[in-house]
């Protein structure tokens, strides 16, 4: 990895809230600080863009929307995504400013409310699959179905609405992000996959959907001509025979091997991460590192995590 290169780092949901933790703002601030501290060696000598997930936060925003119906104005899903970018961007930005101050690193930090362009004809709009928001009883779910909502039963948890998750095509704000990087800023962008928008008559219009954070991060990294994409998650690496007695970490994958592995992985967790890696490398990227924040230092030298190359 060359000094001074542009690196996109995607923070997983566990970077803000760990399993079993009480979902408080204080816990999210604490976890964010812990994760960001691990990035200091990279920040010192490279141009850094940080992306992040928003599943838990946008779900809670939707709960607040439903609970306040009739008392406050309703908020469409794409606005909820934008709100979550502000909420999480603030936590990352302030924590990072304080960490940089303590480490005597003089770099500005800025959050960019990012719009990501999707195709209005994307099949996802006709076949929503992404569970989101509050859980419902069977009776409530039946009423929602009659109103035209698609609902799925997550066994043992309850019923939830599902929404479209279209593929990202391009990052609308990429020129602004590039300019900020040239100004030696650390940029927080494409939070929660970005606010999904379509173009109609060359004008932008928000759509009620959510974009996968890792796919959007790969799209952003390619747009910035970055050579390295780092995806942080809870697990230390991708595993073969995951959660079985013969589980084994996968240290290295070629693009060809990643393509062969991807269909066998869980769609809702590591599958999109491998697909993001494939997309990134196919469109000009050189390396993807998938690991946990605690193992990042070792992963950068190939002693932990999963590294995918051409």
C-alpha positions as CSV (number, residue, x, y, z in Angstrom):
1,X,0.0,0.0,0.0
2,X,1.6,3.3,-1.1
3,X,1.6,6.4,1.1
4,X,-0.7,9.1,-0.1
5,X,-3.2,6.9,-1.9
6,X,-7.0,7.2,-1.6
7,X,-8.5,4.5,0.6
8,X,-12.2,4.0,1.2
9,X,-13.0,2.4,4.6
10,X,-16.6,1.0,5.1
11,X,-17.6,0.8,8.8
12,X,-20.0,-2.1,9.7
13,X,-22.9,-1.7,12.0
14,X,-21.0,-3.2,14.9
15,X,-18.6,-0.2,14.7
16,X,-21.4,1.8,16.3
17,X,-23.3,-0.9,18.3
18,X,-22.2,-4.3,19.3
19,X,-24.4,-7.4,19.8
20,X,-26.1,-7.5,23.1
21,X,-25.4,-3.8,24.0
22,X,-28.1,-1.5,25.1
23,X,-28.8,0.8,22.1
24,X,-27.9,4.2,23.5
25,X,-26.2,7.2,22.0
26,X,-23.5,6.9,24.7
27,X,-22.7,3.3,23.6
28,X,-22.6,4.3,20.0
29,X,-20.2,7.2,20.7
30,X,-17.9,4.9,22.7
31,X,-17.9,2.2,20.0
32,X,-17.3,4.7,17.2
33,X,-14.3,6.1,19.1
34,X,-12.9,2.6,19.6
35,X,-13.1,1.8,15.9
36,X,-11.8,5.1,14.6
37,X,-8.7,4.9,16.9
38,X,-7.7,1.8,14.9
39,X,-7.6,3.9,11.7
40,X,-5.0,6.4,12.8
41,X,-2.0,4.7,11.1
42,X,-3.9,4.8,7.8
43,X,-5.2,8.4,8.3
44,X,-1.7,9.7,9.0
45,X,-0.4,9.0,5.5
46,X,-3.3,8.6,3.2
47,X,-6.4,10.3,1.7
48,X,-9.3,8.7,3.7
49,X,-13.0,8.4,2.9
50,X,-15.2,6.7,5.5
51,X,-18.5,5.1,4.8
52,X,-20.9,3.5,7.3
53,X,-24.0,1.4,7.7
54,X,-27.3,2.7,9.2
55,X,-29.6,-0.4,9.6
56,X,-30.2,0.0,13.3
57,X,-30.5,3.8,13.2
58,X,-32.8,4.1,10.2
59,X,-35.0,1.3,11.7
60,X,-35.3,3.4,14.8
61,X,-36.2,6.5,12.8
62,X,-39.0,4.6,11.1
63,X,-40.3,3.4,14.5
64,X,-40.4,7.1,15.7
65,X,-42.2,8.0,12.5
66,X,-44.9,5.3,13.0
67,X,-45.3,6.1,16.7
68,X,-45.9,9.8,15.9
69,X,-48.4,9.4,13.1
70,X,-51.1,12.0,13.5
71,X,-48.9,14.1,15.8
72,X,-46.0,15.0,13.5
73,X,-45.6,15.0,9.7
74,X,-44.7,11.7,8.1
75,X,-41.2,11.2,6.7
76,X,-40.6,9.1,3.5
77,X,-37.9,6.4,3.7
78,X,-35.3,8.3,1.6
79,X,-35.5,11.2,4.1
80,X,-35.0,8.7,7.0
81,X,-31.8,7.6,5.3
82,X,-30.7,11.3,5.0
83,X,-31.5,11.8,8.7
84,X,-29.4,8.8,9.6
85,X,-26.5,10.2,7.6
86,X,-26.6,13.3,9.8
87,X,-26.9,11.4,13.0
88,X,-24.1,8.9,12.4
89,X,-21.9,11.4,10.5
90,X,-22.0,13.7,13.6
91,X,-20.8,10.9,15.8
92,X,-18.0,9.9,13.5
93,X,-17.0,13.5,12.7
94,X,-16.8,14.6,16.3
95,X,-15.0,11.5,17.6
96,X,-12.5,11.7,14.7
97,X,-11.8,15.4,15.3
98,X,-11.0,14.6,19.0
99,X,-8.8,11.7,18.1
100,X,-6.9,13.7,15.6
101,X,-6.4,16.5,18.1
102,X,-5.0,14.0,20.7
103,X,-2.7,12.6,18.0
104,X,-1.6,16.1,16.8
105,X,-2.8,15.3,13.3
106,X,-4.0,18.5,11.5
107,X,-6.6,17.3,9.0
108,X,-10.2,18.7,8.7
109,X,-13.1,16.2,8.9
110,X,-16.3,16.7,7.0
111,X,-19.5,14.8,6.5
112,X,-21.1,14.9,3.1
113,X,-24.8,14.2,2.8
114,X,-24.5,11.9,-0.2
115,X,-27.0,11.1,-2.9
116,X,-26.5,7.9,-4.8
117,X,-28.1,7.4,-8.3
118,X,-30.0,4.2,-8.9
119,X,-32.0,3.0,-12.0
120,X,-35.7,3.6,-11.7
121,X,-36.2,0.4,-13.7
122,X,-34.1,-1.7,-11.3
123,X,-35.9,-5.0,-10.6
124,X,-35.7,-4.3,-6.9
125,X,-38.5,-1.8,-7.1
126,X,-40.9,-4.6,-8.2
127,X,-39.5,-7.2,-5.8
128,X,-38.7,-5.6,-2.4
129,X,-36.5,-7.8,-0.3
130,X,-34.8,-5.7,2.4
131,X,-36.5,-6.0,5.9
132,X,-36.6,-2.7,7.7
133,X,-38.2,-0.8,10.6
134,X,-40.4,-2.1,13.5
135,X,-41.8,-5.6,14.0
136,X,-45.5,-6.3,13.7
137,X,-48.0,-8.9,14.9
138,X,-49.6,-11.2,12.4
139,X,-52.8,-9.2,12.7
140,X,-51.0,-5.9,12.0
141,X,-49.1,-7.5,9.1
142,X,-52.4,-8.6,7.5
143,X,-53.7,-5.1,7.7
144,X,-50.4,-3.7,6.1
145,X,-50.7,-6.3,3.3
146,X,-54.2,-5.0,2.5
147,X,-52.8,-1.5,2.3
148,X,-50.3,-2.7,-0.4
149,X,-47.2,-3.2,1.7
150,X,-45.0,-6.2,1.3
151,X,-44.4,-7.9,4.6
152,X,-42.2,-10.9,5.6
153,X,-42.2,-13.1,8.6
154,X,-38.8,-13.2,10.4
155,X,-39.3,-16.4,12.4
156,X,-39.1,-15.9,16.1
157,X,-39.0,-12.1,15.8
158,X,-42.2,-11.0,14.0
159,X,-43.3,-9.5,10.8
160,X,-41.6,-6.6,9.1
161,X,-42.0,-4.5,6.0
162,X,-39.6,-5.1,3.2
163,X,-38.4,-2.3,0.9
164,X,-36.5,-2.1,-2.4
165,X,-32.7,-2.3,-2.4
166,X,-31.6,-1.2,-5.8
167,X,-28.0,-1.3,-7.0
168,X,-26.0,1.9,-7.0
169,X,-25.1,3.3,-10.4
170,X,-23.1,6.4,-9.5
171,X,-22.3,8.9,-6.7
172,X,-23.9,12.2,-7.4
173,X,-21.6,14.1,-5.0
174,X,-18.3,12.6,-6.2
175,X,-16.7,15.8,-7.4
176,X,-17.3,17.5,-4.1
177,X,-15.7,14.5,-2.3
178,X,-12.7,14.6,-4.6
179,X,-12.3,18.4,-4.0
180,X,-12.4,17.8,-0.2
181,X,-9.8,15.1,-0.5
182,X,-7.5,17.4,-2.4
183,X,-7.9,19.9,0.5
184,X,-6.5,17.0,2.7
185,X,-9.9,16.5,4.4
186,X,-11.1,13.2,5.8
187,X,-14.5,12.7,4.2
188,X,-17.5,10.8,5.7
189,X,-19.7,9.9,2.7
190,X,-22.3,7.5,1.3
191,X,-23.6,6.8,4.8
192,X,-26.1,3.9,4.9
193,X,-25.5,3.3,1.2
194,X,-26.4,6.9,0.4
195,X,-29.8,8.6,-0.2
196,X,-31.3,6.7,-3.2
197,X,-32.2,9.1,-6.1
198,X,-33.2,8.6,-9.7
199,X,-32.8,11.0,-12.6
200,X,-35.9,12.2,-14.5
201,X,-35.3,14.7,-17.3
202,X,-31.8,15.2,-15.8
203,X,-33.3,16.2,-12.4
204,X,-32.8,14.3,-9.2
205,X,-35.7,12.7,-7.3
206,X,-35.6,10.7,-4.1
207,X,-37.1,7.2,-4.0
208,X,-38.2,5.1,-1.0
209,X,-35.5,2.5,-0.9
210,X,-32.2,1.6,0.8
211,X,-28.9,0.8,-0.9
212,X,-26.5,-1.8,0.4
213,X,-23.6,0.1,2.1
214,X,-20.8,-2.2,0.8
215,X,-22.0,-2.0,-2.8
216,X,-22.3,1.8,-2.5
217,X,-18.8,1.9,-0.9
218,X,-17.3,0.0,-3.9
219,X,-19.1,2.3,-6.3
220,X,-17.7,5.4,-4.5
221,X,-14.2,3.9,-4.4
222,X,-14.3,3.2,-8.1
223,X,-15.5,6.8,-8.8
224,X,-12.6,8.2,-6.8
225,X,-10.2,5.8,-8.6
226,X,-9.1,4.4,-5.3
227,X,-7.0,1.3,-5.4
228,X,-7.8,0.0,-1.9
229,X,-11.2,-0.7,-0.3
230,X,-11.4,-1.8,3.3
231,X,-14.6,-3.3,4.7
232,X,-14.8,-3.6,8.4
233,X,-17.3,-6.1,10.0
234,X,-17.8,-8.0,13.3
235,X,-15.9,-11.2,12.2
236,X,-12.1,-11.1,11.7
237,X,-12.3,-12.6,8.2
238,X,-14.4,-14.5,5.7
239,X,-14.6,-18.2,6.7
240,X,-15.2,-21.4,4.9
241,X,-17.7,-23.7,6.6
242,X,-18.8,-20.8,8.8
243,X,-19.8,-21.7,12.4
244,X,-19.1,-25.4,11.8
245,X,-16.4,-27.5,13.6
246,X,-14.2,-27.3,10.5
247,X,-14.5,-23.5,10.2
248,X,-11.4,-22.0,8.6
249,X,-10.4,-18.4,7.9
250,X,-9.9,-17.5,4.2
251,X,-6.8,-15.4,4.0
252,X,-6.5,-14.7,0.3
253,X,-8.9,-14.8,-2.7
254,X,-8.3,-14.0,-6.3
255,X,-11.1,-12.3,-8.3
256,X,-11.9,-15.6,-9.9
257,X,-12.1,-17.4,-6.5
258,X,-14.2,-14.6,-5.1
259,X,-16.7,-15.0,-8.0
260,X,-16.9,-18.8,-7.3
261,X,-17.4,-18.3,-3.6
262,X,-19.9,-15.5,-3.6
263,X,-23.1,-17.5,-4.5
264,X,-22.4,-19.9,-1.6
265,X,-22.4,-17.1,1.0
266,X,-25.3,-15.8,3.1
267,X,-27.1,-13.1,1.1
268,X,-27.8,-10.8,4.1
269,X,-24.3,-10.7,5.6
270,X,-21.0,-11.5,4.0
271,X,-22.4,-12.2,0.5
272,X,-22.8,-8.5,-0.4
273,X,-19.3,-7.8,0.9
274,X,-17.7,-10.3,-1.5
275,X,-20.0,-8.9,-4.3
276,X,-18.8,-5.4,-3.5
277,X,-15.2,-6.6,-3.6
278,X,-15.8,-8.2,-7.0
279,X,-17.4,-5.0,-8.4
280,X,-14.6,-2.9,-7.1
281,X,-11.8,-5.0,-8.6
282,X,-13.6,-5.5,-11.9
283,X,-13.8,-1.8,-12.3
284,X,-10.2,-0.9,-11.6
285,X,-9.6,-1.5,-7.9
286,X,-6.5,-3.4,-6.8
287,X,-7.2,-4.7,-3.3
288,X,-10.1,-5.3,-0.9
289,X,-9.4,-6.1,2.8
290,X,-12.3,-7.6,4.7
291,X,-11.8,-7.8,8.5
292,X,-12.7,-6.5,11.9
293,X,-11.5,-3.2,13.3
294,X,-9.5,-5.1,16.0
295,X,-7.6,-7.1,13.4
296,X,-7.1,-4.3,10.9
297,X,-3.4,-3.8,11.8
298,X,-2.6,-7.5,11.2
299,X,-4.8,-7.6,8.1
300,X,-2.9,-4.8,6.5
301,X,0.2,-7.0,6.4
302,X,-1.7,-10.2,5.5
303,X,-1.7,-11.8,8.9
304,X,-5.5,-11.6,9.5
305,X,-8.7,-10.8,7.6
306,X,-9.4,-11.8,4.0
307,X,-7.6,-10.0,1.2
308,X,-9.0,-10.1,-2.4
309,X,-6.9,-9.1,-5.3
310,X,-6.9,-9.5,-9.1
